[in-house]
Amino acid sequence: MISFQNFSFRYEESKDFTLRGIDMTVQTGEFILLTGRSGCGKTTLIRIINRITAPDRPSARPGRRASCP
């Protein structure tokens, strides 16, 4: 299962958040499709889920972490 509760993230070099207030749960075996305009954070979210980008960087809002066992 992958779960996000009010998760926000920004890259260290950015003053603006790439992801804001993400709430979602993906159950084991469930398939999802991410869609959206260019630059809205789809790739960033996938990189966080796959642990290519660390959600626990200082630029992630404290207390709002992704749970990706």
Protein Blocks (a to p, Z undefined) as FASTA:
>chain_A
ZZdehiacddfkbcbdfbghiacdddehiacddeddehilpmmmmmmmnomacckbfkbc
ghiacddZZ
